[in-house]
Amino acid sequence: MHGRRTYLWMLVLPFTLFSCTEVEQESSSRYAISWFYPNNDYQHWVRTQDSSAQFIELYAQAYEDLDSVLSTCDGLILTGGSDIAPDRFGAADSLAVCGKPNLRRDSVELKALEYVKRTGIPTLGVCRGMQMINVSFGGDLILDIPSAIGSHQHMQEGSDAHHVVYATSAERTPFAVDSAETNSNHHQAIAAIGSGLQPVAWTSDSIVEAIHHTETVAFPFLWGVQWHPERMAPDAPMSKDILASFIKATRK
């Protein structure tokens, strides 16, 4: 009789463990990332504050499935990358200063931002991602900073450049400081600001470095930063604070 009880206990136990595992997986936050990079910088960065985070790449999804995929996610990250096609914001590359665009990626991210406008899903744009937010809301871009304004502080060969970013009052931004050094790797920037968006940080040459949407009820978290927080030290104010605010918004 004792042997039979032992056998029944061993039979039930694996099913109990399986059930607990399923509950843990269902409680994990799920983030859509517009474009995965081979080194998974964005995933590693998010997991410094959300160790159980799960990710899905939007670029790998069928275009017609994007809305249904996003509906399963708690937040969206629009990552850095190639130049946005100039005709997306009514410009012509007359000086041939733009890199070759990825037209499908442009389409995927713009469709994702239409979903953001309808649902208010917490969204963070990084570098190109911030520029795409601006374009989606009707803004446009400086096609090439060096040829347009003569500034060379935003990009250098072989590695990130570094400069100081000056933000509005820390009480009005997710950043704990009003100024700090950040990394930089871009030759384009925001020009005209999109509808409803507000710049809140700049560099010394007046390039916009951070934006957010002012309608905080419709868009509880819609922020963009021009620097690369995923490549900064995890405890850097311009990295950890924006991530903490984004993750907090995805859990509301």
PyMOL commands that set and color helices and strands:
alter all, ss='L'
color gray80, all
select helices_A, chain A and resi 2-26+41-47+63-70+86-89+103-119+128-136+145-149+170-172+229-231+237-250
alter helices_A, ss='H'
color red, helices_A
select strands_A, chain A and resi 30-33+54-57+75-78+123-126+141-142+161-167+179-184+189-190+197-202+208-213+222-225
alter strands_A, ss='S'
color yellow, strands_A
deselect
rebuild
show_as cartoon
